[in-house]
Amino acid sequence: MKLFVALLLCALAISSSFAFDPSQLQDICVAVDQPKNAVFVNGKFCKNPNLTVADDFLFRGINIPRDTNNSVGSTVTMVAVD
């Protein structure tokens, strides 16, 4: 009986819980030079997410070999909104 009550309590606790992301952070931000038509997100002026296109995510230079002569034997090319 104790096991049944414990399982019942766990089932009630799990069924009443839910997950959500309360923060207003945005997953993508395409930087823009002119903030007049931009959206201010996470401290940056970003292109309106509804107006983004695939060419906005093009980064020229990722194909250029970098020096991997370090203790890890690899390198990282950081691409950010900045």
C-alpha positions as CSV (number, residue, x, y, z in Angstrom):
1,M,0.0,0.0,0.0
2,K,2.9,2.4,0.8
3,L,4.4,1.8,-2.6
4,F,1.0,2.5,-4.3
5,V,0.7,5.8,-2.4
6,A,4.2,6.8,-3.2
7,L,3.7,6.1,-6.9
8,L,0.4,7.9,-6.8
9,L,2.1,11.0,-5.3
10,C,4.9,10.9,-7.9
11,A,2.3,10.6,-10.7
12,L,0.4,13.5,-9.4
13,A,3.5,15.6,-9.0
14,I,4.8,14.8,-12.5
15,S,1.4,15.4,-14.2
16,S,1.1,18.9,-12.6
17,S,4.5,20.1,-13.6
18,F,5.4,21.6,-16.9
19,A,8.5,23.1,-18.6
20,F,8.8,26.4,-20.3
21,D,11.5,29.0,-21.1
22,P,10.6,32.2,-19.2
23,S,13.4,34.2,-20.7
24,Q,13.0,36.3,-23.8
25,L,16.3,35.3,-25.3
26,Q,16.3,34.7,-29.0
27,D,17.9,31.7,-30.7
28,I,19.2,33.6,-33.7
29,C,20.3,37.2,-34.3
30,V,21.4,38.4,-37.7
31,A,23.3,41.6,-37.1
32,V,22.3,44.8,-39.0
33,D,24.2,48.0,-39.5
34,Q,21.2,50.3,-39.5
35,P,19.1,49.9,-36.3
36,K,16.0,51.8,-37.8
37,N,14.4,48.6,-39.1
38,A,15.9,46.3,-36.4
39,V,14.7,44.5,-33.4
40,F,16.6,45.0,-30.1
41,V,17.3,41.5,-28.7
42,N,19.8,40.5,-26.0
43,G,21.5,43.8,-26.2
44,K,22.1,43.7,-30.0
45,F,20.3,45.2,-32.9
46,C,19.1,42.2,-35.0
47,K,17.3,41.8,-38.2
48,N,13.6,41.0,-37.8
49,P,13.5,37.1,-37.5
50,N,10.5,37.1,-39.9
51,L,12.7,38.7,-42.6
52,T,15.8,36.5,-42.3
53,V,16.9,34.4,-45.3
54,A,19.4,31.6,-45.7
55,D,22.0,34.0,-47.2
56,D,22.1,35.8,-43.8
57,F,23.8,32.8,-42.3
58,L,26.7,32.6,-44.8
59,F,30.2,32.9,-43.3
60,R,33.0,33.2,-45.8
61,G,36.3,31.9,-44.4
62,I,35.2,28.7,-42.6
63,N,36.9,26.7,-45.4
64,I,40.3,28.3,-44.7
65,P,42.6,25.9,-42.8
66,R,43.8,27.1,-39.5
67,D,46.8,26.2,-37.3
68,T,46.1,23.1,-35.2
69,N,49.6,22.9,-33.7
70,N,48.4,23.1,-30.1
71,S,47.9,20.7,-27.1
72,V,44.4,19.8,-28.2
73,G,45.2,19.4,-31.9
74,S,42.2,21.4,-33.1
75,T,41.0,24.9,-33.7
76,V,37.7,26.7,-33.4
77,T,36.4,29.4,-35.7
78,M,34.0,31.5,-33.7
79,V,31.2,33.1,-35.6
80,A,29.0,35.5,-33.6
81,V,26.7,38.5,-34.0
82,D,29.6,40.8,-33.0
